[in-house]
Amino acid sequence: MPDIETTCCFTGHRASKLPWKYREDDLRCIRLKQQIYDTVEAVYDSGIRHYICGMANGCDLYFGEAVLQLRQLHPDITLEAAVPYEGQAKSWPADQRQRWQRLYDSCDYQTVVSHSYTPDCMRRRNQYMVDNASVLIAAYNGSSGGTMNTLLYAIRQKREVIQIPVDDV
C-alpha cells in the first residue's frame, strides 16, 4: 500500500444533506465540484499521490471523480475505494449504483471494512481512511454527523485538515 505521507482521504456530506440534493446542475454544486478538484490538485502539487474515497453518494463521489479527472493528467495518481460494507450501493437508485460501480472499477485498490452492514461500519471506514492518510479534505457545512466526526477524529490524530465550506459554495 502507498505511504501515509503521500496519501489523502476525504469526507463530505451525502447528497441528502446538500442544499441542492441530487441536482448536480445547480451552480452551487458545480462550484463545490470545482473547489474539490482544485484542492485535490493542490495536494497533488504538495506531493500527495494516493487518494482514499469513502464511496458514499454526494461529496465522496464528487471527490473520487475529481481524482480520476486529475489522474488523466498525472498517471502516477492512485485511487482507493474504502467501502464500509459489501453492498453499500445496493439500495441506491440505478443511476447512482452505476456511477458507484464505475468509480469502484476505476480504483487501483478496494478495501472493504465489513462484509455486512453493522451500526459502526461507517465510523470504522472513516477511521481507516484517516489512519492511513496524512491529509484529510473535508467538504463540511457545520452540521453534526459522520463528516463532523471524521473531521474531529482527524484533528485528534494530528492529520492536516483542509476544509471546504459547503455553505459558501
DSSP file with accessible surface (Angstrom, degrees, kcal/mol):
  #  RESIDUE AA STRUCTURE BP1 BP2  ACC     N-H-->O    O-->H-N    N-H-->O    O-->H-N    TCO  KAPPA ALPHA  PHI   PSI    X-CA   Y-CA   Z-CA
    1    1 A M              0   0  141      0, 0.0     3,-0.1     0, 0.0   108,-0.0   0.000 360.0 360.0 360.0 153.4    0.0    0.0    0.0
    2    2 A P        -     0   0   38      0, 0.0     2,-0.1     0, 0.0     5,-0.1  -0.159 360.0 -89.4 -62.6 158.6    1.1    3.6   -0.6
    3    3 A D    >   -     0   0   99      1,-0.1     3,-1.5     3,-0.1    47,-0.2  -0.429  26.5-129.1 -71.0 139.9    2.9    5.5    2.2
    4    4 A I  G >  S+     0   0   59      1,-0.3     3,-1.9     2,-0.2   130,-0.9   0.866 106.3  63.0 -56.1 -38.5    0.7    7.5    4.6
    5    5 A E  G 3  S+     0   0  132      1,-0.3    -1,-0.3   128,-0.1   128,-0.1   0.721 107.9  41.4 -64.9 -19.9    2.8   10.6    4.0
    6    6 A T  G <  S+     0   0   48     -3,-1.5    43,-2.7    42,-0.1    44,-2.5   0.051 100.1  98.2-112.9  25.2    1.8   10.7    0.3
    7    7 A T  E <   -a   50   0A   1     -3,-1.9   127,-2.3    41,-0.2   128,-1.3  -0.927  46.7-173.1-121.2 140.1   -1.9    9.8    1.0
    8    8 A C  E     -ab  51 135A   0     42,-2.6    44,-2.5    -2,-0.4     2,-0.3  -0.963   4.5-168.0-126.0 141.3   -5.0   12.0    1.2
    9    9 A C  E     -ab  52 136A   1    126,-2.7   128,-2.5    -2,-0.4     2,-0.3  -0.761  10.2-139.6-122.5 176.6   -8.5   11.0    2.2
   10   10 A F  E     - b   0 137A   0     42,-0.9     2,-0.3    -2,-0.3    44,-0.3  -0.975  14.9-176.7-140.4 145.4  -11.8   12.8    2.0
   11   11 A T  E     + b   0 138A   7    126,-2.4   128,-2.3    -2,-0.3     2,-0.3  -0.988  21.7 142.1-137.2 148.2  -15.0   13.3    4.0
   12   12 A G  E     - b   0 139A   9     -2,-0.3    48,-0.2   126,-0.2   128,-0.2  -0.977  47.3 -69.4-173.1 170.7  -18.1   15.2    2.9
   13   13 A H        -     0   0    3    126,-0.8    46,-2.5    -2,-0.3    47,-0.2  -0.366  43.7-114.8 -77.1 148.4  -21.9   15.2    3.1
   14   14 A R    >>  -     0   0   94     44,-0.2     3,-1.8    45,-0.1     4,-0.5  -0.362  38.4-100.8 -69.9 161.6  -24.2   12.8    1.3
   15   15 A A  G >4 S+     0   0    2      1,-0.3     3,-1.5     2,-0.2     6,-0.3   0.857 120.3  63.2 -55.8 -36.8  -26.4   14.3   -1.3
   16   16 A S  G 34 S+     0   0   67      1,-0.3    -1,-0.3     4,-0.1     6,-0.1   0.747 103.6  48.6 -64.8 -21.1  -29.4   14.4    1.0
   17   17 A K  G <4 S+     0   0   83     -3,-1.8    -1,-0.3     4,-0.1    -2,-0.2   0.489  92.8  94.6 -95.4  -4.2  -27.6   16.9    3.3
   18   18 A L  S X< S-     0   0    1     -3,-1.5     3,-1.6    -4,-0.5     4,-0.0  -0.634  83.1-122.7 -87.8 147.0  -26.6   19.2    0.5
   19   19 A P  T 3  S+     0   0   63      0, 0.0    -1,-0.1     0, 0.0    -4,-0.0   0.829 114.0  42.6 -58.2 -29.5  -28.8   22.2   -0.3
   20   20 A W  T >  S-     0   0    0      1,-0.3     3,-2.5     6,-0.1     2,-0.1   0.436  90.6-162.3 -97.6  -0.7  -29.2   21.0   -3.9
   21   21 A K  T <  S-     0   0   97     -3,-1.6    -1,-0.3    -6,-0.3    -4,-0.1  -0.338  71.8 -16.2  55.2-118.1  -29.7   17.3   -3.0
   22   22 A Y  T 3  S+     0   0  106     -2,-0.1     2,-1.7     1,-0.1    -1,-0.3   0.339 104.9 111.9 -99.1   6.3  -29.1   15.3   -6.3
   23   23 A R    X   +     0   0  130     -3,-2.5     3,-1.8     1,-0.2     6,-0.3  -0.569  37.8 172.9 -84.3  84.3  -29.4   18.3   -8.7
   24   24 A E  T 3   +     0   0   39     -2,-1.7    -1,-0.2     1,-0.3    -3,-0.1   0.558  69.6  70.0 -75.6  -4.8  -25.8   18.5   -9.8
   25   25 A D  T 3  S+     0   0  129     -5,-0.1    -1,-0.3    -3,-0.1     2,-0.1   0.536  72.6 114.3 -86.0  -4.0  -26.5   21.1  -12.4
   26   26 A D  S <> S-     0   0   34     -3,-1.8     4,-2.3     1,-0.1     3,-0.5  -0.420  76.5-127.2 -63.1 135.6  -27.1   23.6   -9.5
   27   27 A L  H  > S+     0   0  117      1,-0.2     4,-2.5     2,-0.2     5,-0.2   0.842 108.7  57.4 -58.3 -33.0  -24.4   26.3   -9.7
   28   28 A R  H  > S+     0   0   84      2,-0.2     4,-2.3     1,-0.2    -1,-0.2   0.904 108.1  46.9 -65.5 -38.5  -23.5   25.7   -6.0
   29   29 A C  H  > S+     0   0    0     -3,-0.5     4,-2.8    -6,-0.3    -2,-0.2   0.924 110.8  51.6 -67.3 -43.5  -22.8   22.0   -6.8
   30   30 A I  H  X S+     0   0   85     -4,-2.3     4,-2.0     1,-0.2    -2,-0.2   0.923 111.6  47.8 -60.4 -42.1  -20.8   23.0   -9.8
   31   31 A R  H  X S+     0   0  122     -4,-2.5     4,-2.5     2,-0.2    -1,-0.2   0.912 111.1  50.8 -65.7 -41.4  -18.7   25.4   -7.7
   32   32 A L  H  X S+     0   0    0     -4,-2.3     4,-2.8     1,-0.2    -2,-0.2   0.936 108.8  51.0 -62.4 -45.0  -18.2   22.7   -5.0
   33   33 A K  H  X S+     0   0   62     -4,-2.8     4,-2.6     1,-0.2    -1,-0.2   0.901 110.7  49.6 -59.4 -39.3  -17.0   20.2   -7.5
   34   34 A Q  H  X S+     0   0  103     -4,-2.0     4,-2.9    -5,-0.2    -1,-0.2   0.913 110.5  49.8 -66.3 -41.2  -14.5   22.8   -8.8
   35   35 A Q  H  X S+     0   0   72     -4,-2.5     4,-2.3     2,-0.2    -2,-0.2   0.902 110.8  50.1 -63.8 -39.3  -13.3   23.5   -5.3
   36   36 A I  H  X S+     0   0    0     -4,-2.8     4,-2.8     2,-0.2     5,-0.2   0.953 112.4  47.0 -63.1 -47.8  -12.9   19.8   -4.7
   37   37 A Y  H  X S+     0   0   27     -4,-2.6     4,-2.7     1,-0.2    -2,-0.2   0.938 112.2  49.9 -59.0 -47.4  -10.9   19.4   -7.9
   38   38 A D  H  X S+     0   0   71     -4,-2.9     4,-2.3     1,-0.2    -1,-0.2   0.886 112.5  47.6 -60.3 -38.0   -8.7   22.4   -7.1
   39   39 A T  H  X S+     0   0   23     -4,-2.3     4,-2.5     2,-0.2     5,-0.2   0.913 110.6  50.9 -71.0 -41.9   -8.0   21.1   -3.6
   40   40 A V  H  X S+     0   0    0     -4,-2.8     4,-2.0     1,-0.2    -2,-0.2   0.926 112.5  47.8 -59.3 -42.5   -7.2   17.6   -5.0
   41   41 A E  H  X S+     0   0   62     -4,-2.7     4,-2.5    -5,-0.2    -2,-0.2   0.909 109.5  53.0 -65.9 -39.7   -4.8   19.3   -7.5
   42   42 A A  H  X S+     0   0   56     -4,-2.3     4,-1.1     1,-0.2    -2,-0.2   0.909 110.1  46.5 -64.5 -41.7   -3.2   21.4   -4.8
   43   43 A V  H  <>S+     0   0    4     -4,-2.5     5,-2.4     2,-0.2     4,-0.2   0.859 109.8  55.1 -72.2 -29.1   -2.4   18.4   -2.5
   44   44 A Y  H ><5S+     0   0   20     -4,-2.0     3,-2.1    -5,-0.2    -2,-0.2   0.950 105.7  52.1 -60.7 -46.4   -1.1   16.6   -5.6
   45   45 A D  H 3<5S+     0   0  115     -4,-2.5    -1,-0.2     1,-0.3    -2,-0.2   0.764 105.7  56.2 -61.8 -23.1    1.3   19.6   -6.1
   46   46 A S  T 3<5S-     0   0   86     -4,-1.1    -1,-0.3    -5,-0.2    -2,-0.2   0.435 133.4 -86.2 -88.7  -1.4    2.4   19.2   -2.5
   47   47 A G  T < 5S+     0   0   29     -3,-2.1     2,-0.3     1,-0.3    -3,-0.2   0.387  79.5 141.0 116.9  -2.8    3.4   15.6   -3.0
   48   48 A I      < +     0   0    5     -5,-2.4    -1,-0.3     1,-0.2   -41,-0.2  -0.560  11.0 160.9 -73.6 134.4    0.2   13.5   -2.5
   49   49 A R        +     0   0   75    -43,-2.7    29,-2.6    -2,-0.3     2,-0.4   0.524  55.6  61.7-127.0 -18.4   -0.1   10.6   -4.9
   50   50 A H  E     -ac   7  78A   3    -44,-2.5   -42,-2.6    27,-0.2     2,-0.4  -0.951  60.5-169.1-119.2 134.4   -2.6    8.3   -3.3
   51   51 A Y  E     -ac   8  79A   0     27,-2.2    29,-2.7    -2,-0.4     2,-0.5  -0.966   8.8-153.0-125.0 138.4   -6.3    9.2   -2.5
   52   52 A I  E     -ac   9  80A   0    -44,-2.5   -42,-0.9    -2,-0.4     2,-0.4  -0.953  10.9-166.8-114.9 127.1   -8.8    7.3   -0.5
   53   53 A C  E     - c   0  81A   0     27,-3.0    29,-3.3    -2,-0.5   -42,-0.1  -0.937  19.2-149.5-116.2 132.0  -12.5    7.7   -1.2
   54   54 A G        -     0   0    0     -2,-0.4    -1,-0.1   -44,-0.3    27,-0.1   0.522  32.6-135.8 -79.0  -7.6  -15.3    6.5    1.1
   55   55 A M        +     0   0    0      1,-0.2     2,-0.1     5,-0.2    -1,-0.1   0.579  51.0 144.3  69.8  13.3  -17.7    5.9   -1.8
   56   56 A A      > -     0   0    4      1,-0.1     5,-0.9   -44,-0.1    -1,-0.2  -0.436  58.1 -95.2 -75.9 159.8  -20.8    7.4   -0.3
   57   57 A N  T > 5S+     0   0   15      3,-0.2     3,-0.6    -2,-0.1     2,-0.4  -0.256  94.3  23.2 -69.7 163.1  -23.2    9.3   -2.6
   58   58 A G  T >>5S+     0   0    2    -44,-0.3     4,-1.9     1,-0.2     3,-0.6  -0.666 128.7  11.3  85.7-130.6  -22.8   13.1   -2.8
   59   59 A C  H 3>5S+     0   0    0    -46,-2.5     4,-2.6    -2,-0.4    -1,-0.2   0.804 124.0  58.9 -60.1 -35.5  -19.4   14.6   -1.9
   60   60 A D  H <>5S+     0   0    7     -3,-0.6     4,-2.7   -47,-0.2    -1,-0.3   0.934 108.5  45.8 -60.0 -44.9  -17.5   11.3   -1.8
   61   61 A L  H <><S+     0   0    0     -5,-0.9     4,-2.6    -3,-0.6     5,-0.2   0.906 110.8  53.0 -65.7 -38.8  -18.4   10.6   -5.4
   62   62 A Y  H  X S+     0   0    6     -4,-1.9     4,-2.1     1,-0.2    -1,-0.2   0.922 111.0  48.4 -58.0 -44.1  -17.5   14.1   -6.4
   63   63 A F  H  X S+     0   0    0     -4,-2.6     4,-2.4     2,-0.2    -2,-0.2   0.951 111.4  47.9 -61.7 -51.4  -14.1   13.6   -4.8
   64   64 A G  H  X S+     0   0    0     -4,-2.7     4,-2.3     1,-0.2    -2,-0.2   0.912 112.5  49.1 -58.9 -40.9  -13.5   10.3   -6.5
   65   65 A E  H  X S+     0   0   61     -4,-2.6     4,-2.2     1,-0.2    -1,-0.2   0.876 108.8  53.4 -68.5 -34.3  -14.4   11.6   -9.9
   66   66 A A  H  X S+     0   0    6     -4,-2.1     4,-2.5    -5,-0.2    -1,-0.2   0.911 108.5  50.3 -64.5 -40.5  -12.2   14.7   -9.3
   67   67 A V  H  X S+     0   0    0     -4,-2.4     4,-2.5     1,-0.2    -2,-0.2   0.931 110.0  49.8 -63.3 -43.6   -9.2   12.3   -8.6
   68   68 A L  H  X S+     0   0   31     -4,-2.3     4,-1.0     2,-0.2    -1,-0.2   0.896 109.9  51.4 -62.7 -37.8  -10.0   10.3  -11.8
   69   69 A Q  H >X S+     0   0  106     -4,-2.2     3,-0.7     1,-0.2     4,-0.5   0.933 112.1  45.6 -63.7 -44.8  -10.0   13.6  -13.8
   70   70 A L  H >X S+     0   0    0     -4,-2.5     4,-1.7     1,-0.2     3,-1.3   0.857 103.8  64.2 -67.5 -32.3   -6.7   14.6  -12.3
   71   71 A R  H 3< S+     0   0   55     -4,-2.5    -1,-0.2     1,-0.3    -2,-0.2   0.785  90.2  66.6 -63.7 -24.4   -5.3   11.1  -12.9
   72   72 A Q  H << S+     0   0  166     -4,-1.0    -1,-0.3    -3,-0.7    -2,-0.2   0.848 110.6  35.6 -63.3 -31.2   -5.7   11.7  -16.7
   73   73 A L  H << S+     0   0  111     -3,-1.3    -2,-0.2    -4,-0.5    -1,-0.2   0.725 128.6  35.6 -89.2 -27.1   -3.0   14.4  -16.4
   74   74 A H    ><  -     0   0   50     -4,-1.7     3,-2.0     1,-0.1    -1,-0.2  -0.803  62.5-175.0-132.3  89.5   -0.9   12.6  -13.8
   75   75 A P  T 3  S+     0   0  114      0, 0.0    -1,-0.1     0, 0.0    -4,-0.1   0.587  77.4  76.3 -67.6  -4.9   -0.9    8.8  -14.2
   76   76 A D  T 3  S+     0   0   77      2,-0.0     2,-0.2   -26,-0.0    -5,-0.1   0.535  74.0 105.2 -81.1  -2.2    1.2    8.4  -11.0
   77   77 A I    <   -     0   0    3     -3,-2.0     2,-0.4    -6,-0.2   -27,-0.2  -0.552  53.9-164.6 -77.3 138.1   -2.0    9.0   -9.0
   78   78 A T  E     -c   50   0A  32    -29,-2.6   -27,-2.2    -2,-0.2     2,-0.4  -0.938   3.0-155.5-121.2 150.6   -3.7    6.0   -7.4
   79   79 A L  E     -c   51   0A   0     -2,-0.4    29,-2.3   -29,-0.2    30,-1.6  -0.983   3.7-161.7-127.5 135.1   -7.2    5.9   -6.0
   80   80 A E  E     -cd  52 109A   2    -29,-2.7   -27,-3.0    -2,-0.4     2,-0.6  -0.961  12.3-142.9-119.1 132.5   -8.6    3.6   -3.3
   81   81 A A  E     -cd  53 110A   0     28,-2.6    30,-3.3    -2,-0.4     2,-0.8  -0.845  11.3-163.8 -89.6 120.1  -12.2    2.8   -2.6
   82   82 A A  E     - d   0 111A   0    -29,-3.3    30,-0.2    -2,-0.6    47,-0.1  -0.886  13.4-168.4-104.6  98.1  -12.8    2.4    1.1
   83   83 A V  E     - d   0 112A   3     28,-3.2    30,-3.1    -2,-0.8    31,-0.4  -0.776  18.4-151.3 -94.1 125.9  -16.1    0.6    1.2
   84   84 A P  S    S-     0   0    0      0, 0.0    30,-0.4     0, 0.0     2,-0.3   0.855  77.2 -11.1 -67.3 -33.4  -17.9    0.5    4.6
   85   85 A Y  S >  S-     0   0   42     28,-0.2     3,-1.2    30,-0.1    30,-0.2  -0.980  81.8 -86.8-161.3 152.8  -19.6   -2.8    3.8
   86   86 A E  T 3  S+     0   0  103     28,-1.3    31,-0.2    -2,-0.3    26,-0.0  -0.385 115.3  29.2 -60.8 137.4  -20.3   -5.1    0.9
   87   87 A G  T >  S+     0   0   39     29,-0.1     3,-1.6    -2,-0.1     4,-0.4   0.683  73.2 151.2  84.6  18.8  -23.5   -3.9   -0.9
   88   88 A Q  T <  S+     0   0    5     -3,-1.2     3,-0.3     1,-0.3    -2,-0.1   0.877  78.8  32.9 -49.8 -44.0  -23.0   -0.3    0.1
   89   89 A A  T >  S+     0   0    7      1,-0.2     3,-1.8     2,-0.1    -1,-0.3   0.373  86.8 109.8 -97.9   6.9  -24.8    1.0   -3.1
   90   90 A K  T <  S+     0   0  171     -3,-1.6    -1,-0.2     1,-0.3    -2,-0.1   0.840  83.5  39.7 -55.5 -38.4  -27.3   -1.9   -3.4
   91   91 A S  T 3  S+     0   0  106     -4,-0.4    -1,-0.3    -3,-0.3    -2,-0.1   0.411  93.1 109.7 -95.1   4.2  -30.4    0.1   -2.4
   92   92 A W  S <  S-     0   0   30     -3,-1.8     5,-0.1     1,-0.1    -3,-0.0  -0.356  83.8 -84.3 -73.6 159.7  -29.4    3.3   -4.3
   93   93 A P     >  -     0   0   74      0, 0.0     4,-2.4     0, 0.0     3,-0.5  -0.265  47.7-105.3 -58.2 153.4  -31.3    4.4   -7.5
   94   94 A A  H  > S+     0   0   49      1,-0.3     4,-2.5     2,-0.2     5,-0.2   0.860 118.8  51.3 -54.3 -43.3  -30.0    2.6  -10.6
   95   95 A D  H  > S+     0   0   97      1,-0.2     4,-2.0     2,-0.2    -1,-0.3   0.900 112.3  46.6 -66.0 -36.4  -28.1    5.6  -12.0
   96   96 A Q  H  > S+     0   0   13     -3,-0.5     4,-2.6     2,-0.2    -1,-0.2   0.872 110.7  52.5 -72.6 -35.5  -26.3    6.2   -8.7
   97   97 A R  H  X S+     0   0  104     -4,-2.4     4,-2.7     2,-0.2    -2,-0.2   0.921 110.7  48.2 -62.6 -42.7  -25.4    2.4   -8.4
   98   98 A Q  H  X S+     0   0  115     -4,-2.5     4,-2.5    -5,-0.2    -2,-0.2   0.905 111.5  49.5 -65.1 -40.7  -23.9    2.6  -11.9
   99   99 A R  H  X S+     0   0   21     -4,-2.0     4,-2.2     2,-0.2    -2,-0.2   0.922 111.6  49.0 -62.3 -45.9  -22.0    5.7  -11.0
  100  100 A W  H  X S+     0   0   23     -4,-2.6     4,-3.1     1,-0.2    -2,-0.2   0.933 111.8  49.4 -57.7 -46.7  -20.7    4.0   -7.8
  101  101 A Q  H  X S+     0   0   83     -4,-2.7     4,-2.9     1,-0.2    -2,-0.2   0.896 108.9  51.6 -64.3 -41.3  -19.7    0.9   -9.8
  102  102 A R  H  X S+     0   0  149     -4,-2.5     4,-1.2     2,-0.2    -1,-0.2   0.924 113.8  44.4 -60.2 -44.7  -17.8    2.9  -12.5
  103  103 A L  H >X S+     0   0    3     -4,-2.2     4,-0.6     2,-0.2     3,-0.6   0.949 113.7  50.0 -64.9 -47.0  -15.9    4.7   -9.8
  104  104 A Y  H >< S+     0   0   53     -4,-3.1     3,-1.3     1,-0.3    -2,-0.2   0.922 110.3  50.1 -57.1 -45.5  -15.2    1.5   -7.9
  105  105 A D  H 3< S+     0   0  104     -4,-2.9    -1,-0.3     1,-0.3    -2,-0.2   0.752 107.5  55.4 -67.0 -23.0  -14.0   -0.3  -11.0
  106  106 A S  H << S+     0   0   47     -4,-1.2    -1,-0.3    -3,-0.6    -2,-0.2   0.548  86.8 104.7 -85.6  -8.4  -11.7    2.7  -11.8
  107  107 A C    <<  -     0   0   10     -3,-1.3   -27,-0.2    -4,-0.6     3,-0.1  -0.462  64.5-147.1 -76.6 146.4  -10.0    2.4   -8.4
  108  108 A D  S    S+     0   0   76    -29,-2.3     2,-0.3     1,-0.2   -28,-0.2   0.743  87.0  27.4 -79.4 -27.1   -6.5    0.9   -8.1
  109  109 A Y  E     -d   80   0A  82    -30,-1.6   -28,-2.6     2,-0.0     2,-0.4  -0.984  65.1-160.8-135.3 146.2   -7.3   -0.5   -4.6
  110  110 A Q  E     -d   81   0A  81     -2,-0.3     2,-0.5   -30,-0.2   -28,-0.2  -0.994   7.9-175.3-129.4 122.9  -10.5   -1.7   -3.0
  111  111 A T  E     -d   82   0A  35    -30,-3.3   -28,-3.2    -2,-0.4     2,-0.6  -0.986   6.7-164.1-118.8 121.2  -10.7   -2.0    0.8
  112  112 A V  E     -d   83   0A  55     -2,-0.5     3,-0.1   -30,-0.2   -30,-0.1  -0.937   1.6-166.9-106.0 119.7  -14.0   -3.4    2.3
  113  113 A V  S    S+     0   0   34    -30,-3.1     2,-0.3    -2,-0.6   -28,-0.2   0.865  72.3  14.6 -76.5 -37.5  -14.2   -2.7    6.0
  114  114 A S        -     0   0   14    -30,-0.4   -28,-1.3   -31,-0.4    -1,-0.2  -0.999  60.5-140.7-141.3 141.5  -17.1   -5.0    6.8
  115  115 A H  S    S+     0   0  144     -2,-0.3     2,-0.3   -30,-0.2    -1,-0.1   0.824  92.4  20.7 -71.4 -28.8  -18.7   -7.9    4.9
  116  116 A S  S    S-     0   0   76    -32,-0.1     2,-0.1   -31,-0.1   -29,-0.1  -0.901  99.4 -80.4-134.7 164.6  -22.1   -6.8    6.1
  117  117 A Y        +     0   0  133     -2,-0.3   -32,-0.1   -31,-0.2    -2,-0.1  -0.403  48.8 173.7 -65.1 135.0  -23.7   -3.7    7.5
  118  118 A T    >   -     0   0   36     -2,-0.1     3,-1.5    -4,-0.0     4,-0.4  -0.945  45.7-106.5-133.7 159.1  -23.1   -3.0   11.2
  119  119 A P  T 3  S+     0   0  127      0, 0.0     4,-0.2     0, 0.0     3,-0.1   0.752 120.0  37.0 -58.7 -22.2  -24.0    0.0   13.2
  120  120 A D  T 3> S+     0   0   57      1,-0.1     4,-2.6     2,-0.1     5,-0.2   0.317  82.9 102.8-114.0  12.7  -20.4    1.1   13.3
  121  121 A C  H <> S+     0   0    0     -3,-1.5     4,-2.3     1,-0.2     5,-0.1   0.867  82.8  51.5 -67.3 -32.6  -19.1    0.2    9.9
  122  122 A M  H  > S+     0   0   46     -4,-0.4     4,-2.6     2,-0.2    -1,-0.2   0.939 111.4  47.1 -67.7 -44.1  -19.3    3.8    8.6
  123  123 A R  H  > S+     0   0  114      2,-0.2     4,-2.7     1,-0.2     5,-0.2   0.929 112.5  49.7 -62.5 -42.8  -17.3    5.0   11.6
  124  124 A R  H  X S+     0   0   84     -4,-2.6     4,-2.4     1,-0.2    -1,-0.2   0.899 110.3  50.8 -65.2 -37.8  -14.7    2.2   11.1
  125  125 A R  H  X S+     0   0    8     -4,-2.3     4,-2.2    -5,-0.2    -1,-0.2   0.939 111.3  48.5 -61.4 -46.7  -14.4    3.1    7.4
  126  126 A N  H  X S+     0   0   15     -4,-2.6     4,-2.3     1,-0.2    -2,-0.2   0.909 112.1  48.0 -62.4 -42.3  -13.9    6.8    8.3
  127  127 A Q  H  X S+     0   0   54     -4,-2.7     4,-3.0     1,-0.2    -1,-0.2   0.901 108.5  55.2 -66.3 -38.3  -11.2    5.9   10.9
  128  128 A Y  H  X S+     0   0   52     -4,-2.4     4,-1.2    -5,-0.2    -2,-0.2   0.939 109.2  47.8 -56.8 -46.9   -9.5    3.6    8.4
  129  129 A M  H >< S+     0   0    1     -4,-2.2     3,-0.6     1,-0.2    -2,-0.2   0.949 115.2  43.4 -61.7 -49.4   -9.2    6.4    5.9
  130  130 A V  H >< S+     0   0    1     -4,-2.3     3,-1.6     1,-0.2    -1,-0.2   0.913 111.2  55.0 -63.8 -41.8   -7.8    8.9    8.4
  131  131 A D  H 3< S+     0   0   58     -4,-3.0    -1,-0.2     1,-0.3    -2,-0.2   0.732 111.9  45.1 -64.3 -21.4   -5.5    6.3    9.9
  132  132 A N  T << S+     0   0   58     -4,-1.2     2,-0.3    -3,-0.6    -1,-0.3   0.170 108.5  63.9-110.4  18.8   -4.0    5.7    6.5
  133  133 A A    <   -     0   0    0     -3,-1.6  -125,-0.2     1,-0.1  -128,-0.1  -0.955  57.6-153.3-139.0 156.1   -3.6    9.3    5.3
  134  134 A S  S    S+     0   0   21   -127,-2.3    26,-2.2  -130,-0.9     2,-0.4   0.599  86.6  46.2 -99.1 -16.2   -1.6   12.4    6.3
  135  135 A V  E     -be   8 160A   4   -128,-1.3  -126,-2.7  -131,-0.2     2,-0.5  -0.985  62.2-164.0-131.3 137.8   -4.2   14.8    4.8
  136  136 A L  E     -be   9 161A   1     24,-2.8    26,-2.9    -2,-0.4     2,-0.5  -0.989   5.7-159.2-119.0 126.3   -8.0   15.0    5.1
  137  137 A I  E     -be  10 162A   0   -128,-2.5  -126,-2.4    -2,-0.5     2,-0.5  -0.910  16.0-168.2 -98.5 129.4  -10.0   17.1    2.7
  138  138 A A  E     -be  11 163A   0     24,-2.8    26,-3.6    -2,-0.5     2,-0.8  -0.972  20.8-162.4-126.5 119.3  -13.5   17.9    4.3
  139  139 A A  E     +be  12 164A   0   -128,-2.3  -126,-0.8    -2,-0.5     2,-0.4  -0.885  38.5 168.4 -93.1 107.5  -16.4   19.4    2.4
  140  140 A Y  E     - e   0 165A  26     24,-2.0    26,-1.8    -2,-0.8    27,-0.4  -0.972  41.1-170.4-138.5 135.9  -18.3   20.4    5.5
  141  141 A N        -     0   0   33     -2,-0.4     3,-0.1    24,-0.2    -1,-0.1   0.294  57.8-102.3-106.9   6.2  -21.4   22.6    6.4
  142  142 A G  S    S+     0   0   50      1,-0.3     2,-0.1    25,-0.0    -2,-0.0   0.373  78.6 130.5  92.4  -5.0  -21.0   22.7   10.2
  143  143 A S        -     0   0   36      1,-0.1     5,-0.3     5,-0.0    -1,-0.3  -0.433  61.4-104.4 -83.8 157.8  -23.7   20.1   10.9
  144  144 A S  S    S+     0   0   87     -2,-0.1     2,-0.3     4,-0.1     3,-0.1  -0.369  71.3  78.1 -75.3 158.5  -23.3   17.1   13.2
  145  145 A G  S  > S-     0   0   26      1,-0.1     4,-2.6    -2,-0.1     5,-0.2  -0.907  94.8 -33.4 139.2-163.9  -22.9   13.7   11.7
  146  146 A G  H  > S+     0   0   38     -2,-0.3     4,-2.4     1,-0.2     5,-0.2   0.846 129.4  53.5 -62.7 -37.5  -20.3   11.5   10.1
  147  147 A T  H  > S+     0   0    9      2,-0.2     4,-2.5     1,-0.2    -1,-0.2   0.949 112.0  45.0 -64.0 -46.4  -18.5   14.3    8.4
  148  148 A M  H  > S+     0   0   48     -5,-0.3     4,-2.8     1,-0.2     5,-0.2   0.930 113.2  50.9 -62.5 -43.6  -18.1   16.2   11.6
  149  149 A N  H  X S+     0   0   91     -4,-2.6     4,-2.3     1,-0.2    -1,-0.2   0.893 111.5  47.6 -62.5 -39.6  -17.0   13.1   13.5
  150  150 A T  H  X S+     0   0    4     -4,-2.4     4,-2.6     2,-0.2    -1,-0.2   0.920 111.3  50.9 -67.6 -41.7  -14.4   12.2   10.8
  151  151 A L  H  X S+     0   0   11     -4,-2.5     4,-2.1     2,-0.2    -2,-0.2   0.937 112.4  46.0 -60.0 -46.6  -13.1   15.8   10.8
  152  152 A L  H  X S+     0   0   73     -4,-2.8     4,-2.5     1,-0.2    -1,-0.2   0.891 111.0  52.9 -66.0 -38.6  -12.7   15.8   14.6
  153  153 A Y  H  X S+     0   0   29     -4,-2.3     4,-2.0    -5,-0.2    -1,-0.2   0.927 108.2  50.9 -62.1 -42.8  -11.1   12.3   14.5
  154  154 A A  H  <>S+     0   0    0     -4,-2.6     5,-2.7     1,-0.2    -2,-0.2   0.902 109.6  50.3 -62.7 -40.0   -8.5   13.6   12.0
  155  155 A I  H ><5S+     0   0   97     -4,-2.1     3,-1.7     1,-0.2    -1,-0.2   0.936 110.0  49.8 -63.1 -44.5   -7.8   16.6   14.2
  156  156 A R  H 3<5S+     0   0  154     -4,-2.5    -1,-0.2     1,-0.3    -2,-0.2   0.845 109.7  51.7 -62.8 -31.7   -7.3   14.3   17.2
  157  157 A Q  T 3<5S-     0   0   70     -4,-2.0    -1,-0.3    -5,-0.2    -2,-0.2   0.378 116.3-118.4 -85.4   3.0   -4.9   12.1   15.1
  158  158 A K  T < 5 +     0   0  185     -3,-1.7     2,-0.3     1,-0.2    -3,-0.2   0.844  58.7 156.2  62.4  39.3   -3.0   15.3   14.2
  159  159 A R      < -     0   0   62     -5,-2.7     2,-0.3    -6,-0.1    -1,-0.2  -0.638  52.3-102.2 -88.7 151.3   -3.7   15.0   10.5
  160  160 A E  E     -e  135   0A 110    -26,-2.2   -24,-2.8    -2,-0.3     2,-0.5  -0.581  41.4-157.3 -68.5 132.7   -3.6   18.0    8.2
  161  161 A V  E     -e  136   0A  46     -2,-0.3     2,-0.6   -26,-0.2   -24,-0.2  -0.974  14.2-170.5-120.2 127.9   -7.1   19.1    7.5
  162  162 A I  E     -e  137   0A  43    -26,-2.9   -24,-2.8    -2,-0.5     2,-0.5  -0.976  16.2-157.7-115.3 114.8   -8.2   21.2    4.5
  163  163 A Q  E     -e  138   0A  99     -2,-0.6   -24,-0.2   -26,-0.2   -26,-0.1  -0.818  12.8-165.1-101.5 132.5  -11.8   22.3    4.9
  164  164 A I  E     -e  139   0A   7    -26,-3.6   -24,-2.0    -2,-0.5     2,-0.4  -0.957  24.8-135.8-108.8 108.9  -14.0   23.3    2.0
  165  165 A P  E     -e  140   0A  50      0, 0.0     3,-0.4     0, 0.0   -24,-0.2  -0.542  12.5-162.6 -70.2 123.4  -17.0   25.1    3.5
  166  166 A V  S >  S+     0   0    2    -26,-1.8     3,-1.5    -2,-0.4   -25,-0.2   0.836  84.8  65.3 -75.3 -29.5  -20.2   23.9    1.8
  167  167 A D  T 3  S+     0   0  115    -27,-0.4    -1,-0.2     1,-0.3   -26,-0.1   0.814 101.3  50.5 -61.9 -29.6  -22.2   26.9    3.0
  168  168 A D  T 3         0   0  125     -3,-0.4    -1,-0.3  -140,-0.0    -2,-0.2   0.361 360.0 360.0 -93.2   2.8  -20.2   29.3    0.9
  169  169 A V    <         0   0   12     -3,-1.5  -141,-0.2    -4,-0.1  -140,-0.1  -0.391 360.0 360.0 -85.9 360.0  -20.4   27.4   -2.4
